[in-house]
Amino acid sequence: MKVLVTGARGFVGSNLCAALKSIRDGKDRRERYQALLPLEVFECDKDSSAADLEAWCAQADFVFNLAGVNRPKDPSEFAEGNSSFVEELLGLCEKSGNRCPVMLASSAQASLEGRFAGSEYGKSKLAGESALRAYAERTGAPALIYRFPNVYGKWCRPHYNSAVATFCHQVAHGEEPTVADPSICLELLYIDDLVTEMLDALLGEEHRCDYEGLEAVPNEAGPFCRVPVTDRATLGEIVSMLKGFRVARRTLDVPDAGEGSLSKKLHATYLSYLDADDFAYPLKMNVDARGSFTELLRTADRGQVSINVSKPGVTKGQHWHHTKWEKFCVVSGEALIRLRRVGADAEGRPFPVAEYRVSGDDLTVVEMVPGYTHSITNVSDERDLVTVMWCNECFDPRRPDTFGEEV
């Protein structure tokens, strides 16, 4: 399949082209996308020649028109970038006799309803829609018109066309976002959800709809298309979440990363706005003569992960828990892990000790079971022992659930 993407170096275009090229180059091997192979991607942007665009329009099996003008110095540029270019593009396709599907990136502002009434940008997008609809009726070429809400994600330009991008940039750089009305609610479209829909469209599986005002209404025969996955949040909620992500580095908390959650998408977006100098940050190491213990991350409901370093010959642990449980995985060095059920058997004898010899050469998880006192010993005479430890709950000094007892 030959795919033409206009606006290829823009926010949406660069994300789509990256996904297409991963499929083309065999890096994305998901079975559903193999039907697109062999795949050729024509990347059209401002510096592409008129001759190249004409040739690509003649060859393309699918056209994604993502080119557009969002914040021109002169409002008259809206029409030139958002409707005149659409007419030029469609004219080239028609001239070559190409009747392939054409996707148009329009905007919710094209509704010209509510706060979008009178929007010059919306008018130019609506004119582009009308041009594509007339072209489709005239030629029989399939038309896919998407009215995007607020699109956000990696590579989106701050202080341009996305409040989320601007907020992410500001919070990531220690600035205070300015929010005139925190109660304003936005419909949010994450870039990965958008790209997934565009790949579905390539496969002929676009989601059709109609509109009632600004609301998309699913309709298999509808004149518009939609991305079926969007989120809603107020400006205040968005800024609050972003500030929480910044603080999380200090507290080691991991934001909600549930599949499909707004928090997961927004956190991924926020991270992409950090400067390279901010990718790394130090951890607080608790060091003594035995080695060190360092918390790596904490979660609200899945406990914490820590890195434990033990000097040669050192034994740590020698305690048990009522409800807390842990997983130990030695990643460097060699250890002896011992566990014994607390108390005595029916004859008053101590319960037997279970022993596990583990090393970083053969990664093994050993469970620290509730009701069992346990220890870990570095059996090396020379090497430090490094163990990754996960505990099902974050340590609470008010309720430590940890009781000393030798194995």
C-alpha positions in Angstrom: 0.0 0.0 0.0 1.2 3.5 -0.8 0.2 6.1 1.8 0.4 9.9 1.4 0.6 11.9 4.6 0.5 15.7 4.3 1.7 17.7 7.3 4.1 14.8 7.8 6.4 16.7 10.2 3.6 18.2 12.3 2.4 16.8 15.6 -0.1 14.3 14.3 1.7 13.6 11.1 5.0 12.8 12.7 3.3 10.3 15.1 1.4 8.7 12.2 4.5 8.4 10.0 6.5 6.9 12.8 3.8 4.2 13.2 3.6 3.6 9.5 7.3 3.3 9.1 7.5 0.8 12.0 5.0 -1.4 10.1 6.9 -0.9 6.9 10.2 -1.8 8.4 8.9 -4.9 10.2 9.3 -3.4 13.7 5.6 -3.5 14.4 4.7 -7.1 13.6 1.1 -7.2 14.8 -0.8 -9.5 12.6 -3.6 -7.1 11.7 -1.2 -4.6 10.1 0.5 -7.2 7.8 -2.3 -6.7 5.3 -0.7 -3.2 4.6 2.6 -4.6 3.4 4.4 -3.9 1.3 4.0 -0.3 2.6 5.4 2.9 1.1 5.0 6.2 2.9 5.0 9.5 1.1 5.9 12.3 3.6 4.7 15.7 2.4 5.4 18.9 4.2 6.1 22.5 3.6 9.3 22.0 1.8 8.0 19.2 -0.5 8.0 20.2 -4.2 4.8 20.7 -6.2 6.0 18.0 -8.6 6.5 15.5 -5.7 3.0 16.2 -4.4 1.5 15.7 -7.8 3.3 12.4 -8.3 2.3 11.2 -4.8 -1.4 12.1 -5.4 -1.3 10.0 -8.6 0.2 7.0 -6.9 -1.4 7.0 -3.4 -3.7 4.2 -2.3 -4.8 6.4 0.7 -4.4 10.0 1.5 -4.1 11.4 5.1 -4.5 15.2 4.9 -3.1 16.4 8.2 -1.7 19.7 6.9 -3.2 22.8 8.4 -2.7 26.2 9.9 -3.6 26.7 13.6 -2.1 30.0 14.8 -1.3 32.3 11.9 -0.1 35.9 12.3 -2.8 36.9 9.8 -6.3 35.3 10.1 -6.5 35.2 6.3 -3.9 32.4 6.4 -6.5 30.1 7.9 -8.3 29.8 4.5 -5.1 29.3 2.6 -3.8 26.6 4.9 -7.0 24.8 5.8 -9.3 25.0 2.8 -7.3 26.2 -0.2 -4.7 23.4 0.3 -7.5 20.8 0.6 -8.9 22.0 -2.8 -5.4 21.8 -4.3 -4.8 18.3 -3.0 -8.1 17.1 -4.2 -7.6 18.7 -7.6 -4.3 16.8 -8.0 -6.0 13.5 -7.1 -8.9 14.2 -9.5 -6.5 15.3 -12.3 -4.7 11.9 -12.1 -7.9 9.9 -11.9 -7.0 8.6 -8.5 -10.2 7.7 -6.5 -8.5 6.5 -3.4 -9.9 7.3 0.1 -9.0 10.7 1.5 -8.9 11.4 5.2 -9.3 15.0 6.4 -8.2 16.2 9.8 -10.9 18.7 10.7 -11.7 20.1 14.1 -14.6 20.3 16.6 -14.4 24.1 15.9 -15.9 23.4 12.4 -19.3 23.0 14.2 -19.3 26.8 14.8 -21.4 26.1 17.8 -21.1 27.3 21.4 -17.8 28.8 22.2 -16.7 28.1 18.6 -19.3 30.3 17.0 -17.7 32.8 14.6 -14.3 31.0 14.8 -12.2 31.9 11.7 -10.3 28.7 12.2 -13.6 26.7 12.4 -14.8 28.4 9.2 -11.7 27.4 7.3 -12.0 23.8 8.5 -15.7 23.7 7.6 -14.8 24.9 4.1 -12.3 22.1 3.8 -14.9 19.6 4.8 -17.3 20.9 2.2 -14.6 20.7 -0.5 -13.9 17.1 0.4 -17.6 16.2 0.5 -18.2 17.7 -2.9 -15.2 15.9 -4.3 -16.4 12.6 -3.0 -19.9 13.1 -4.5 -18.3 14.1 -7.8 -15.7 11.3 -8.1 -17.0 8.5 -5.9 -13.8 8.6 -3.8 -14.4 7.6 -0.1 -14.2 10.6 2.2 -13.2 10.3 5.9 -13.8 13.5 7.8 -12.6 13.6 11.4 -13.5 16.4 13.7 -10.7 16.2 16.3 -11.3 17.6 19.9 -8.2 18.6 21.9 -5.4 16.3 20.7 -2.4 15.8 23.0 0.6 13.6 23.4 4.4 13.5 22.7 5.9 15.9 20.2 3.0 18.3 20.4 4.2 21.9 20.4 3.5 24.0 23.5 2.1 27.5 23.3 0.6 26.6 19.9 -2.6 24.5 19.6 -2.8 22.4 22.7 -3.4 23.6 26.3 -2.2 20.2 27.5 1.1 20.6 25.7 1.5 24.1 27.2 0.7 22.9 30.7 3.0 19.9 30.4 5.9 22.2 29.3 5.3 24.6 32.1 5.0 22.1 34.9 8.0 20.1 33.6 10.1 23.3 33.7 8.9 24.4 37.1 6.6 27.1 35.8 3.2 27.9 37.2 0.4 27.3 34.6 -2.1 30.1 34.2 -5.7 28.9 34.2 -8.4 31.5 33.9 -11.2 29.1 34.6 -10.2 25.7 36.1 -13.8 24.4 35.7 -13.7 24.4 31.9 -14.1 20.8 30.7 -12.2 19.5 27.7 -12.7 16.5 25.5 -9.2 15.0 25.2 -7.9 12.8 22.4 -4.6 11.0 23.0 -2.3 10.8 20.1 -1.8 7.0 20.3 -5.6 6.5 20.3 -5.8 8.7 17.2 -3.0 6.9 15.4 -4.7 3.6 16.1 -7.9 4.9 14.5 -6.0 6.1 11.5 -4.4 2.7 11.0 -7.9 1.2 11.4 -9.1 3.5 8.6 -6.3 2.2 6.4 -7.7 -1.2 6.9 -11.2 0.0 6.0 -12.4 -0.2 9.6 -12.9 3.5 10.4 -15.6 4.4 13.0 -18.4 6.4 11.4 -20.7 8.8 13.1 -22.9 11.8 12.8 -23.0 14.9 15.0 -25.5 16.4 17.3 -23.9 19.8 18.1 -20.5 18.9 19.4 -21.4 15.3 20.3 -20.4 12.5 18.0 -23.2 9.9 17.6 -22.1 6.5 16.3 -23.7 5.7 13.0 -22.2 3.2 10.6 -23.5 5.2 7.6 -22.7 8.6 9.0 -20.9 11.3 7.0 -18.2 11.8 9.6 -15.6 9.6 11.3 -14.6 9.6 14.9 -12.0 8.2 17.3 -14.0 6.0 19.7 -11.8 6.6 22.7 -11.6 10.1 24.3 -11.5 11.4 27.8 -12.9 14.4 29.6 -11.3 16.5 32.3 -11.4 20.0 33.5 -8.4 22.4 33.1 -8.0 22.3 36.9 -7.9 18.5 37.0 -5.3 18.4 34.2 -3.0 20.9 36.0 -3.5 19.1 39.3 -2.5 15.7 37.8 0.6 17.2 36.1 1.8 18.8 39.3 1.3 15.5 41.0 3.6 13.9 38.4 6.3 16.4 39.2 6.0 15.7 42.9 6.0 11.9 42.4 9.7 12.0 41.7 10.4 13.1 45.2 7.8 10.8 46.8 8.7 7.9 44.5 4.9 7.4 43.8 3.9 5.9 40.5 0.8 7.5 39.0 -2.2 5.4 38.0 -1.0 3.5 35.0 -4.2 1.5 34.4 -4.8 0.5 30.8 -6.6 3.2 29.0 -6.6 5.6 32.0 -6.2 9.3 31.5 -3.5 9.3 34.1 -1.4 6.9 32.1 -1.7 8.9 28.9 -1.1 12.2 30.5 1.9 11.0 32.5 3.5 9.6 29.3 2.8 13.0 27.7 4.3 14.9 30.6 7.5 12.9 30.6 8.1 13.8 26.9 8.4 17.5 27.9 11.2 17.0 30.3 14.6 18.3 29.2 17.3 15.7 28.7 19.1 17.0 31.8 16.0 16.1 33.9 15.7 12.5 32.8 17.9 11.3 35.7 17.3 12.0 39.4 19.0 10.8 42.6 17.5 8.4 45.1 17.9 8.5 48.9 20.2 5.6 49.9 20.1 4.4 53.5 23.7 3.3 54.1 25.3 1.5 57.0 28.1 -0.9 57.6 26.0 -3.8 56.2 25.4 -2.2 52.9 22.4 -0.1 51.7 18.7 -0.1 51.3 17.1 2.2 48.7 13.5 2.7 47.8 13.0 2.9 44.0 9.2 3.4 43.6 6.0 3.4 45.6 2.4 2.8 44.4 -0.9 3.5 46.0 -2.2 -0.1 46.0 0.6 -2.3 44.7 3.3 -1.7 47.3 6.9 -0.6 46.7 10.1 -1.7 45.0 13.5 -1.3 46.7 17.2 -2.2 46.0 19.0 -3.9 48.8 22.9 -4.1 48.7 24.6 -6.4 51.3 28.3 -6.5 52.0 30.1 -9.9 51.9 29.1 -12.2 54.8 26.2 -9.9 55.9 22.8 -11.3 56.9 19.7 -9.1 56.8 16.1 -9.7 57.7 15.6 -12.0 60.7 12.0 -10.8 61.0 8.5 -11.8 60.0 5.1 -10.2 59.1 1.4 -10.9 59.8 0.0 -9.8 56.5 2.8 -8.2 54.5 4.5 -10.3 51.9 7.6 -9.8 49.7 9.4 -11.0 46.7 13.2 -11.2 46.6 15.2 -11.5 43.4 19.0 -11.5 43.5 20.3 -9.8 40.4 24.0 -9.8 41.3 26.1 -12.0 43.7 25.1 -15.1 45.5 22.7 -15.5 48.5 21.3 -17.9 50.9 17.7 -17.2 51.7 16.1 -18.9 54.7 12.5 -19.1 55.9 10.9 -20.7 59.0 7.3 -20.7 60.1 7.0 -18.8 63.4 6.0 -20.8 66.4 6.3 -24.6 67.1 4.7 -27.8 65.9 2.3 -30.0 67.9 5.2 -31.5 69.8 6.7 -28.1 70.7 9.5 -28.3 68.2 10.5 -25.4 65.9 9.2 -25.7 62.4 11.8 -26.8 59.8 13.9 -24.2 57.9 13.5 -23.9 54.1 16.7 -22.8 52.4 17.2 -21.3 48.9 20.6 -20.8 47.3 20.1 -18.1 44.6 22.4 -16.0 42.4 22.3 -13.3 39.8 23.4 -15.9 37.2 20.0 -17.6 37.3 17.3 -15.2 38.3 14.8 -16.7 40.8 12.1 -15.1 42.8 11.7 -16.3 46.4 8.5 -15.4 48.3 8.7 -14.0 51.8 5.5 -15.6 53.2 3.4 -14.1 56.0 3.9 -15.9 59.3 7.5 -17.0 58.3 10.6 -15.3 59.7 13.1 -14.9 57.0 16.7 -13.8 56.3 19.0 -13.2 53.4 22.8 -13.8 53.6 25.5 -12.7 51.2 27.6 -15.9 51.0 30.4 -14.3 48.9 33.7 -13.4 50.5 34.3 -10.6 48.0 31.3 -9.5 46.0 28.4 -7.3 47.1 25.0 -8.9 46.9 22.3 -6.9 45.1 18.7 -7.8 45.5 15.5 -6.3 44.1 12.8 -6.5 46.7 9.1 -5.9 46.2 6.7 -5.6 49.1 2.9 -5.7 48.7 2.5 -2.5 50.8 4.5 0.6 51.3 6.2 0.8 54.7 4.1 2.6 57.3 6.0 3.4 60.5 2.7 3.7 62.4 1.9 0.1 61.5 5.2 -1.6 60.4 3.9 -5.2 60.6 7.6 -6.3 61.1 8.7 -8.4 64.1 12.3 -9.5 64.8 13.0 -13.2 65.2 16.0 -15.2 64.0 15.4 -17.9 61.5 
